[in-house]
Amino acid sequence: MSRKKTKSSTGGTPATLALDAAGTAFTVHTFEHTPGVTDFGAEAAAALGDVETDRICKTLLVTLDGGRHAGSLAVTVVPVTMTLDLKAVATAFGAKKAAMADPADAERSTGYVVGGISPVGQKKALPTVVDASVRDHATIFVSGGRRGLDIEIAPGDLVDVLGADIAQVGRG
C-alpha cells in the first residue's frame, strides 16, 4: 500500500512531519512487520517486492572517536545490499575511528526504535553521511520512523533535508 504525502497531510511520524514541513516530495510505503524479524532491511526488501534491493537503504548509527565529532553519534545511510565500511565512515566524518553505536544509545538519541530508525525527524540532528551509490537512482527508500513504513524519496532531496554529506561508506 502506497500513498503520496503532501505538505497539507496530517498525522504521521516525526520523519513524515519533518518532510512535510520542509516541503519535500516523498511517497509512503507500508507493509506488515513480522514480530521477531530482526533483519529489517531484508524484510523491507521482500515486502516491497518489485523494488531493486540496492534502492532500499538502512539507517545505521555510529560512534566517532577523534576528530571534530569525537565522542558523538553520527548517522549513515547505506543500501541494504551493502556492509558499512567503518574506516570509510571515520574518514567521511574526519574521525580516527568509527564503531557501531549501542542500539539503546541510538534509540535514545533518535527517538525511534531499532528497525524503524529514520534518518529524518530525529530528536537531535546528528551529522549524517549518505552512501554515494544512491546517486545511481531516481528514488531510494529509507525508514519512515517505524517498522513497516518506508519513505520513497529522491536522493538529492534526502541529502538536502538532512544537510548530509555524500561519500562512499558502503561496500559489497
Secondary structure, 3 states (H helix, E strand, C coil): CEEEECCCCCCCCHHHHHHHHHCCCEEEEECCCCCCCCCHHHHHHHHHCCCCHHHEEEEEEEEEECCCCCCCEEEEEEECCCEECHHHHHHHHCCCEEEECCHHHHHHHHCCCCCCCCCCCCCCCCCEEEEHHHHHCCCEEEEEEECCEEEEECHHHHHHHHCCEEECCEEC
